[in-house]
Amino acid sequence: MDLHTPRTGGPLMAVELKNNIIVHWKPHGVPLRFTKMLITDLHYIGNDIDEIAGGPHAVVVFTIFAHLVFHPVTFYIHEVAKIRQSVVALLTRAPQTTVVIKSGNTAGLK
């Protein structure tokens, strides 16, 4: 869906009535690379997953990596572990939920 909105860091929602699709987009918490961002718009991925009811018609998609590469790998591992804990809890309470995870692409770098 093309929202035709200016590039901002705040949460967005798109609704497509024909196929009954609702898309919620939120920026993750720190570290972040937006120039201006309200602190109330920052969310940790794990906390947001904890708030999702899930179910057979729910699809949770998130990507991580880009803003974490400037920090030690232990920071990335810690964040991934917290997200994993939330995904496991989501799939325990709503096993029919589809979860799609995209992580980093090293683009051939060693």
DRENPALUM-227935 format. One line per 5 residues: number of its first residue (from 1); for each residue x, y, z of N, C-alpha, C. Coordinates in Angstrom, 1 decimal. Layout:
N
NUM) X Y Z X Y Z X Y Z; ...
This chain:
110
1) 0.8 -1.2 0.0 0.0 0.0 0.0 0.9 1.2 0.0; 0.6 2.2 -0.9 1.3 3.4 -0.9 0.5 4.4 -0.1; 1.0 4.9 1.0 0.2 5.7 1.9 0.3 7.2 1.5; 1.2 7.5 0.6 1.4 8.9 0.1 1.5 9.9 1.3; 2.3 9.5 2.3 2.5 10.3 3.4 4.0 10.8 3.5
6) 4.2 11.9 4.1 5.6 12.3 4.2 6.4 11.4 5.1; 7.6 11.3 4.9 8.4 10.4 5.7 8.5 10.9 7.2; 7.9 10.2 8.0 7.9 10.5 9.5 8.3 9.3 10.3; 8.5 9.5 11.5 8.8 8.3 12.3 7.7 7.8 13.2; 6.6 8.5 13.1 5.5 8.2 14.0 4.7 6.9 13.5
11) 3.8 6.4 14.3 3.0 5.2 14.0 2.1 5.6 12.8; 1.8 4.6 12.0 0.9 4.8 10.8 -0.1 3.6 10.8; -1.2 3.8 10.2 -2.2 2.8 10.0 -2.8 2.9 8.6; -2.9 1.8 7.9 -3.5 1.8 6.6 -4.6 0.8 6.6; -5.8 1.1 5.9 -6.9 0.2 5.9 -7.3 0.0 4.4
16) -7.4 -1.3 4.0 -7.8 -1.6 2.7 -9.1 -2.4 2.8; -10.2 -1.7 2.5 -11.6 -2.3 2.8 -11.9 -3.5 1.9; -11.5 -3.4 0.7 -11.9 -4.5 -0.3 -11.5 -5.9 0.2; -10.3 -6.0 0.8 -9.9 -7.3 1.3 -9.8 -7.4 2.8; -10.4 -6.4 3.5 -10.4 -6.4 5.0 -9.0 -6.5 5.6
21) -8.1 -5.6 5.1 -6.7 -5.6 5.6 -6.5 -4.3 6.4; -5.9 -4.5 7.6 -5.5 -3.3 8.4 -4.0 -3.5 8.6; -3.2 -2.5 8.3 -1.8 -2.5 8.6 -1.4 -1.5 9.6; -0.8 -1.9 10.6 -0.2 -1.0 11.7 1.3 -1.0 11.5; 1.8 0.2 11.5 3.3 0.4 11.4 3.7 1.3 12.6
26) 4.8 0.8 13.3 5.3 1.6 14.3 6.9 1.5 14.2; 7.5 2.6 14.6 9.0 2.6 14.6 9.4 1.8 15.9; 10.6 1.2 15.8 11.1 0.6 17.0 11.6 1.6 18.0; 12.1 1.1 19.1 12.7 2.0 20.1 14.1 2.3 19.8; 14.8 2.8 20.7 16.2 3.2 20.5 17.0 1.9 20.3
31) 18.1 1.9 19.5 18.6 3.1 18.8 17.8 3.4 17.5; 17.7 4.7 17.2 16.8 5.1 16.1 17.6 6.2 15.3; 17.2 6.3 14.0 17.9 7.3 13.2 17.0 8.3 12.5; 15.9 8.6 13.1 15.0 9.7 12.6 15.5 11.0 13.2; 15.3 12.1 12.5 15.8 13.4 13.0 14.9 13.9 14.1
36) 13.6 13.7 14.0 12.7 14.2 15.0 11.7 13.1 15.3; 11.6 12.8 16.6 10.7 11.7 17.0 10.2 12.0 18.4; 8.9 11.8 18.5 8.3 12.0 19.9 8.6 10.7 20.7; 9.0 10.9 21.9 9.4 9.8 22.8 8.2 8.8 22.9; 7.0 9.4 22.9 5.8 8.5 23.1 5.6 7.6 21.9
41) 6.2 7.9 20.7 6.1 7.1 19.5 7.1 5.9 19.5; 8.0 5.9 20.4 9.0 4.8 20.4 8.5 3.6 21.1; 8.7 2.5 20.5 8.2 1.2 21.1 9.3 0.1 20.9; 9.4 -0.7 21.8 10.3 -1.9 21.7 9.5 -3.0 21.0; 10.1 -3.7 20.1 9.3 -4.7 19.3 8.7 -5.7 20.2
46) 9.5 -6.2 21.2 9.0 -7.2 22.1 7.7 -6.8 22.8; 7.7 -5.5 23.3 6.6 -5.0 24.0 5.4 -4.9 23.1; 5.6 -4.5 21.8 4.4 -4.4 20.9 3.9 -5.8 20.6; 4.7 -6.8 20.5 4.3 -8.2 20.2 3.5 -8.7 21.4; 3.9 -8.3 22.6 3.2 -8.7 23.8 1.8 -8.2 23.9
51) 1.5 -7.1 23.1 0.1 -6.6 23.1 -0.8 -7.1 22.0; -0.2 -8.0 21.2 -1.0 -8.5 20.0 -1.8 -9.8 20.5; -3.1 -9.8 20.2 -3.9 -10.9 20.5 -3.5 -12.1 19.6; -3.3 -11.9 18.4 -2.9 -13.0 17.4 -4.2 -13.7 17.0; -4.0 -14.8 16.3 -5.1 -15.6 15.8 -4.9 -16.0 14.3
56) -5.8 -16.7 13.7 -5.6 -17.2 12.4 -5.6 -16.2 11.3; -6.1 -15.0 11.6 -6.1 -13.9 10.6 -5.1 -12.8 10.9; -4.3 -13.1 11.9 -3.2 -12.1 12.2 -1.9 -12.5 11.6; -1.2 -11.5 11.1 0.1 -11.7 10.5 1.0 -10.6 11.2; 2.1 -11.0 11.8 3.0 -10.1 12.5 4.3 -10.1 11.6
61) 4.7 -9.0 11.2 5.9 -8.9 10.3 6.8 -7.8 11.0; 8.1 -8.2 11.2 9.0 -7.1 11.6 10.4 -7.4 11.1; 11.2 -6.4 11.0 12.5 -6.5 10.5 13.4 -5.8 11.5; 14.6 -6.4 11.7 15.5 -5.8 12.7 16.9 -5.9 12.1; 17.8 -5.0 12.5 19.2 -5.1 12.2 19.8 -3.7 11.8
66) 19.2 -3.0 10.9 19.8 -1.8 10.3 20.4 -0.8 11.4; 19.6 -0.4 12.3 20.0 0.6 13.3 20.8 -0.1 14.4; 20.9 -1.4 14.4 21.7 -2.0 15.5 23.1 -2.3 15.1; 23.5 -2.1 13.8 24.9 -2.5 13.4 25.9 -1.6 14.0; 25.5 -0.4 14.5 26.5 0.5 15.0 26.8 0.2 16.5
71) 26.2 -0.8 17.0 26.4 -1.2 18.4 27.1 -2.5 18.5; 27.6 -2.9 19.7 28.3 -4.2 19.8 27.3 -5.3 19.5; 27.8 -6.4 19.0 26.9 -7.6 18.7 26.2 -8.1 19.9; 26.7 -7.9 21.1 26.0 -8.3 22.3 24.7 -7.6 22.5; 24.6 -6.3 22.0 23.4 -5.5 22.1 22.4 -6.1 21.2
76) 22.8 -6.5 19.9 21.9 -7.1 19.0 21.4 -8.4 19.5; 22.2 -9.2 20.1 21.8 -10.5 20.6 20.8 -10.3 21.7; 21.0 -9.4 22.6 20.1 -9.1 23.7 18.7 -8.7 23.1; 18.7 -7.8 22.1 17.4 -7.4 21.5 16.7 -8.6 20.9; 17.4 -9.4 20.1 16.8 -10.6 19.5 16.3 -11.5 20.5
81) 17.0 -11.7 21.6 16.5 -12.6 22.7 15.2 -12.1 23.3; 15.1 -10.8 23.5 13.8 -10.3 24.0 12.7 -10.4 23.0; 13.0 -10.2 21.8 11.9 -10.4 20.7 11.5 -11.8 20.7; 12.5 -12.7 20.7 12.2 -14.2 20.6 11.2 -14.6 21.8; 11.5 -14.1 23.0 10.7 -14.4 24.1 9.2 -13.9 23.9
86) 9.0 -12.8 23.3 7.7 -12.3 23.0 7.0 -13.1 21.9; 7.8 -13.5 20.9 7.2 -14.3 19.8 6.8 -15.7 20.3; 7.6 -16.3 21.2 7.2 -17.6 21.7 6.0 -17.4 22.6; 5.8 -16.4 23.4 4.6 -16.1 24.2 3.4 -15.9 23.2; 3.6 -15.2 22.2 2.5 -14.9 21.2 2.0 -16.3 20.6
91) 3.0 -17.1 20.2 2.6 -18.4 19.5 2.0 -19.4 20.5; 2.4 -19.2 21.8 1.8 -20.0 22.8 0.3 -19.7 23.1; 0.0 -18.4 23.1 -1.4 -18.0 23.4 -2.2 -18.0 22.1; -1.6 -17.9 20.9 -2.3 -17.9 19.7 -1.5 -18.6 18.6; -1.5 -19.9 18.6 -0.6 -20.7 17.7 -0.9 -20.5 16.2
96) -2.0 -20.1 15.9 -2.4 -19.9 14.5 -1.9 -18.6 13.9; -1.2 -17.8 14.7 -0.7 -16.5 14.2 0.5 -16.7 13.3; 0.6 -16.0 12.2 1.7 -16.1 11.3 2.7 -15.0 11.7; 4.0 -15.4 11.9 5.0 -14.4 12.3 6.1 -14.5 11.2; 6.4 -13.3 10.6 7.5 -13.2 9.6 8.6 -12.3 10.2
101) 9.8 -12.8 10.2 10.9 -12.1 10.7 12.0 -11.9 9.6; 12.4 -10.7 9.4 13.5 -10.4 8.5 14.6 -9.8 9.3; 15.8 -10.4 9.2 16.9 -9.9 9.9 17.9 -9.3 8.9; 19.1 -9.0 9.3 20.0 -8.3 8.4 20.6 -9.1 7.3; 21.0 -8.4 6.3 21.7 -8.9 5.1 23.1 -8.3 5.1
106) 24.1 -9.2 5.2 25.4 -8.7 5.3 26.0 -8.3 4.0; 25.2 -8.5 2.9 25.6 -8.1 1.5 27.0 -8.6 1.2; 27.3 -9.8 1.6 28.6 -10.4 1.3 29.8 -9.9 2.2; 29.5 -9.1 3.1 30.6 -8.6 4.0 31.0 -9.7 5.0; 32.2 -9.8 5.4 32.6 -10.9 6.3 32.7 -10.3 7.7
